């Protein structure tokens, strides 16, 4: 095995792996401690998500203790409603590493929330779900999405709604590794998903999308015109190459063929807690951002995905850039990420007006305290960076 550990990945390990372990022990750390000078601030359990609804309302979901909280803003994050508690009964909530509560709006009054509930054994969990059918005024009691109830990995949930209003929830799952046994050559975990035809009242599944996924990186989902949902995830290609795979999930449970879409040749036997992001432009071209420490290149990268290769590939930010997200509107493309300069974590972005060929960079915000991973949102052709920090919770910054 060839393993390359750079300063960038070493800093990630220092910042993320202890937090992930703490999450598994169902503790949340000291949220009041200031970051020491020269030390990379962690995410502090501040990973949150946000999404616009059909009328332009902005919804945010985040962890507060052992509860998932939801708030709404009607002015692009300048003011937020009082928080709504989703789970009345307290339970552990995954919001560290590449985990966060997820929120997605349907085509009408529906608001969907998912999260991972860590269980007692390390690296195990259940995917939880709650919904509102009245524009967020009330939410249903949480349920577990998957039918498999073993105390194993069901973690790193992602959620999408297709053009017909069907709800897709995907996650990382280790049931096939359990079946194969510890002494087998089964690589990593698998990607599974479930589908709801009735706005979350019930789910069909569990459907397997692919074997051999990375164990702890988030999954990017993209609804397609034919009603399927395209998934991109960090895949473990033989023997231990952690580049990215792409495949379609269909509403009837069929799974498309897995194709390799990044070619960095990262050979390593640990998970970097660092999943990709995916979007499509008006012509149907696929744009992605991802992280790698491969033998071919290291850092965060942007590129346009095509069969057998990547076009317009370029590095995003500097050596400490991490957890990038992207959004697309027509031919306009935007990428946001955070980057540590030795004293502060900086929220940065870059924008392209020509489909990703030429770019302008922007400095948006900074903090010396803990911060979650940023998200990039699009509404009526404008881009907004969502960043949950200890000092400025649920902040929303319009991109130039």
C-alpha positions in Angstrom: 0.0 0.0 0.0 1.2 3.5 -0.9 0.1 6.1 1.6 0.7 9.9 1.4 0.0 11.9 4.4 0.5 15.7 3.8 0.3 18.5 6.3 -3.2 19.2 5.0 -4.5 15.8 5.8 -2.6 15.8 9.1 -4.4 18.9 10.2 -7.7 17.4 9.1 -7.0 14.4 11.3 -6.2 16.6 14.3 -9.4 18.6 13.8 -11.9 16.0 12.7 -11.1 12.6 14.1 -11.2 13.5 17.8 -14.5 15.2 17.2 -15.9 12.2 15.4 -14.8 10.0 18.3 -16.5 12.3 20.8 -19.7 12.2 18.8 -19.6 8.4 19.0 -19.3 8.6 22.8 -22.3 10.9 22.7 -20.5 13.9 24.2 -20.5 17.3 22.7 -17.3 18.9 24.1 -16.8 22.4 25.6 -18.6 24.8 23.3 -17.4 27.8 25.3 -13.6 27.3 25.0 -11.9 29.8 22.7 -9.6 28.5 20.0 -5.9 28.7 20.8 -3.7 30.8 18.6 -2.2 28.7 15.9 -4.6 25.8 16.4 -7.2 24.9 13.8 -10.6 25.4 15.4 -12.8 22.3 15.0 -16.4 22.2 13.9 -17.6 22.1 17.5 -20.7 20.1 16.5 -21.9 23.2 14.6 -22.5 21.5 11.2 -25.9 22.7 10.1 -27.9 22.7 6.8 -30.2 25.1 5.0 -32.5 25.1 2.0 -34.9 27.4 0.3 -38.6 26.4 -0.1 -40.7 27.1 -3.2 -41.8 30.5 -1.9 -38.3 31.7 -1.1 -38.4 31.0 2.7 -35.0 29.9 4.0 -35.0 26.9 6.4 -32.1 25.9 8.7 -31.6 22.7 10.7 -29.0 22.3 13.4 -28.2 20.4 16.6 -28.8 21.9 20.1 -27.8 19.4 22.8 -29.8 16.2 22.0 -32.3 17.9 19.9 -32.6 18.9 16.2 -33.8 22.5 15.9 -35.4 24.1 12.8 -35.8 27.8 12.1 -37.1 29.9 9.1 -36.0 33.2 7.7 -38.0 35.3 5.2 -35.3 37.8 4.6 -32.3 35.7 3.5 -31.0 35.1 7.0 -31.1 38.6 8.5 -33.7 37.5 11.0 -34.8 34.0 12.0 -38.0 32.6 13.6 -38.1 31.1 17.0 -36.6 27.6 16.9 -38.9 24.5 16.6 -37.8 21.4 18.3 -38.1 18.4 16.0 -37.5 15.5 18.4 -39.4 16.1 21.7 -37.6 13.2 23.3 -33.8 13.8 23.5 -31.4 11.6 21.6 -27.8 11.8 20.3 -27.5 13.8 17.1 -24.6 13.5 14.7 -23.2 16.9 13.7 -19.5 16.4 13.6 -17.0 15.4 10.9 -19.1 15.0 7.7 -22.4 14.6 9.6 -25.1 17.2 10.1 -28.9 17.4 10.4 -30.3 17.8 6.9 -33.3 19.8 5.7 -35.1 19.9 2.4 -38.3 21.5 1.2 -40.8 19.8 -1.1 -42.7 21.4 -3.9 -45.6 22.6 -1.7 -45.9 23.0 2.1 -43.6 20.0 2.9 -40.4 20.4 5.0 -38.3 17.3 5.5 -35.6 16.8 8.2 -33.1 13.9 8.5 -30.3 13.2 10.9 -28.1 10.4 12.2 -28.6 9.1 15.7 -25.4 7.6 17.0 -25.8 4.3 18.9 -23.8 2.8 21.8 -21.2 1.0 19.7 -18.6 3.1 17.9 -19.4 4.1 14.3 -23.0 2.9 14.5 -26.2 4.8 14.0 -29.7 5.0 12.7 -31.1 7.4 10.0 -34.0 9.4 11.5 -36.7 11.4 9.7 -39.4 13.9 10.5 -41.7 15.9 8.3 -44.0 18.9 8.2 -46.9 19.2 5.8 -48.1 22.6 7.0 -45.1 24.8 6.1 -43.2 24.1 9.3 -45.8 24.9 11.9 -45.8 21.3 13.1 -43.5 18.3 12.7 -44.2 14.6 12.9 -42.7 12.3 15.6 -39.3 11.0 14.4 -39.0 7.6 12.7 -36.1 5.4 11.6 -36.0 5.3 7.8 -34.3 1.9 7.1 -35.8 -1.5 7.7 -32.4 -2.9 8.8 -32.2 -2.4 12.6 -28.8 -4.0 13.4 -26.5 -2.0 15.6 -24.2 -1.2 12.7 -23.3 1.8 10.5 -26.3 3.6 9.0 -24.9 7.1 8.9 -24.2 10.2 6.8 -27.7 10.7 5.4 -28.5 12.8 2.4 -31.9 13.8 1.1 -33.4 14.9 -2.2 -36.8 15.5 -3.8 -37.3 14.6 -7.5 -39.5 16.6 -9.9 -42.6 14.4 -9.1 -42.2 15.1 -5.4 -40.9 11.6 -4.5 -38.5 11.8 -1.5 -35.1 10.0 -1.6 -32.9 9.4 1.5 -29.5 7.9 1.0 -26.9 6.8 3.6 -23.7 4.8 4.3 -24.5 1.3 5.4 -22.3 -1.6 6.7 -24.7 -4.6 6.6 -22.9 -6.1 3.6 -19.5 -5.9 5.4 -21.1 -7.7 8.4 -22.4 -10.5 6.1 -19.0 -10.8 4.4 -17.2 -11.1 7.7 -14.2 -9.4 9.2 -11.7 -11.6 7.4 -13.1 -10.9 3.9 -11.8 -8.5 1.3 -15.0 -6.4 1.4 -13.9 -2.8 1.0 -15.5 -0.1 3.2 -19.2 0.1 3.3 -22.2 0.5 0.9 -24.6 3.2 -0.2 -28.3 2.4 0.4 -31.4 4.4 -0.1 -35.2 4.5 0.5 -38.0 6.2 -1.4 -41.2 7.8 -0.2 -44.2 8.3 -2.6 -46.4 9.9 0.0 -44.4 12.9 1.3 -42.7 10.8 4.0 -45.7 8.9 5.4 -44.0 5.6 4.4 -40.8 4.5 2.7 -39.9 1.8 0.3 -36.5 0.1 0.6 -33.9 -0.6 1.7 -32.4 -0.4 -1.9 -28.6 -0.9 -2.4 -27.0 1.6 -4.8 -23.4 0.3 -4.6 -20.9 -1.7 -2.6 -17.5 -0.4 -1.6 -18.2 3.2 -0.5 -16.0 5.1 1.9 -17.2 4.7 5.5 -17.7 8.3 6.6 -17.9 10.8 3.8 -21.1 12.5 2.9 -23.1 11.7 -0.2 -24.0 14.3 -2.8 -27.4 14.0 -4.4 -28.8 15.6 -7.6 -32.4 15.1 -8.9 -32.6 14.4 -12.7 -35.3 15.2 -15.3 -36.3 11.5 -15.6 -37.2 11.3 -11.9 -34.0 9.5 -10.9 -31.5 11.0 -8.4 -27.8 11.0 -9.2 -25.5 10.2 -6.3 -21.8 11.0 -6.0 -19.7 9.6 -3.2 -16.2 8.6 -2.2 -15.8 5.1 -3.5 -13.1 2.5 -2.5 -11.8 1.2 -5.9 -9.7 -1.9 -5.7 -7.5 -2.3 -3.8 -7.8 0.9 -1.7 -8.2 3.9 -4.0 -10.5 6.4 -2.5 -11.6 8.4 -5.5 -15.3 9.1 -6.4 -18.1 7.1 -7.9 -21.3 8.2 -9.6 -24.6 6.3 -10.1 -28.3 6.9 -10.5 -30.9 5.9 -8.0 -34.3 5.2 -9.5 -37.7 5.4 -7.7 -38.4 1.7 -8.2 -35.2 0.7 -6.5 -33.1 0.1 -9.5 -29.5 1.2 -9.4 -27.5 2.4 -12.3 -23.9 1.3 -13.0 -21.2 2.9 -10.9 -18.6 4.9 -12.9 -15.5 6.5 -11.7 -15.5 10.3 -12.0 -12.3 11.5 -10.2 -8.8 10.1 -11.0 -6.5 11.3 -8.2 -5.3 7.8 -7.2 -5.6 8.4 -3.4 -4.5 5.1 -1.8 -5.2 5.1 1.9 -7.0 2.8 4.4 -8.7 5.6 6.5 -11.7 7.8 5.8 -11.1 11.5 5.5 -14.6 12.7 6.6 -14.7 14.8 3.4 -17.4 14.1 0.9 -18.1 15.8 -2.5 -20.7 18.2 -3.8 -22.4 18.0 -7.2 -24.6 20.2 -9.4 -25.7 20.5 -13.1 -25.8 23.5 -15.4 -28.4 24.5 -18.0 -26.8 22.3 -20.6 -26.7 19.3 -18.4 -22.9 19.3 -17.6 -22.0 18.0 -14.2 -19.9 20.2 -11.9 -18.3 18.9 -8.8 -15.9 19.8 -5.9 -14.0 17.2 -3.8 -11.0 16.7 -1.6 -8.1 14.4 -2.3 -4.6 13.6 -1.1 -3.9 11.4 -4.1 -0.6 10.7 -5.8 -1.7 12.8 -8.8 -2.8 15.9 -6.8 -3.6 17.1 -3.3 -6.2 19.5 -1.9 -9.7 20.6 -2.8 -10.6 20.6 -6.5 -13.3 21.7 -8.9 -14.0 20.1 -12.2 -16.6 19.3 -14.9 -17.3 15.6 -14.9 -17.3 13.6 -18.1 -17.0 10.0 -19.1 -13.4 8.9 -18.4 -12.1 12.3 -17.2 -12.5 15.7 -15.7 -12.6 19.0 -17.7 -11.5 22.4 -16.4 -10.1 20.9 -13.2 -8.5 23.4 -10.9 -7.4 23.6 -7.2 -9.7 25.4 -4.8 -8.0 27.7 -2.2 -4.8 27.0 -0.5 -3.3 24.1 1.5 -5.8 24.3 4.3 -9.0 24.7 2.2 -11.6 22.2 3.2 -15.3 21.1 2.9 -16.2 23.0 -0.3 -19.7 23.2 -1.6 -21.0 24.4 -5.0 -24.1 25.6 -6.7 -25.0 26.4 -10.3 -27.5 28.7 -12.0 -27.5 28.6 -15.8 -23.9 28.9 -16.8 -22.9 30.6 -13.6 -21.1 28.4 -11.1 -20.1 29.2 -7.5 -17.9 27.4 -5.0 -17.6 28.2 -1.2 -15.2 26.7 1.3 -13.4 27.5 4.6 -9.7 27.9 5.0 -7.5 28.2 8.1 -4.8 30.9 7.9 -3.0 30.0 11.2 -5.2 32.2 13.4 -8.7 32.3 11.8 -11.0 30.1 9.8 -12.0 32.1 6.7 -15.1 31.7 4.6 -14.1 32.0 0.9 -15.7 31.7 -2.4 -15.1 31.8 -6.2 -17.5 32.5 -9.0 -17.5 31.8 -12.7 -19.8 33.4 -15.3 -18.8 31.0 -18.2 -19.5 27.5 -16.9 -16.3 27.0 -14.9 -13.6 28.2 -17.3 -12.7 31.5 -15.6 -13.0 32.4 -12.0 -13.0 35.3 -9.5 -12.2 34.7 -5.8 -13.9 36.4 -2.9 -13.3 36.7 0.9 -16.6 36.6 2.7 -16.1 36.2 6.5 -13.8 34.8 9.2 -13.9 33.6 12.8 -11.3 32.5 15.4 -13.9 30.2 17.0 -15.4 26.9 16.0 -17.4 26.8 12.8 -19.4 24.3 10.9 -18.9 23.4 7.2 -20.3 26.0 4.8 -23.1 25.4 2.3 -23.8 27.2 -0.9 -27.4 28.0 -1.8 -29.0 29.4 -5.0 -32.2 31.4 -5.3 -33.5 33.1 -8.4 -30.0 33.3 -9.9 -28.2 34.6 -6.8 -25.8 32.6 -4.6 -25.7 32.6 -0.8 -23.1 31.1 1.5 -24.6 29.6 4.7 -22.1 29.2 7.6 -23.0 28.3 11.2 -20.3 29.6 13.6 -20.2 29.8 17.3 -20.1 33.6 17.3 -22.5 34.2 14.4 -25.0 31.3 14.2 -26.8 30.6 10.9 -25.1 33.4 9.0 -26.0 34.0 5.4 -23.7 35.9 3.0 -24.7 36.9 -0.5 -21.9 36.3 -3.0 -20.9 39.3 -5.2 
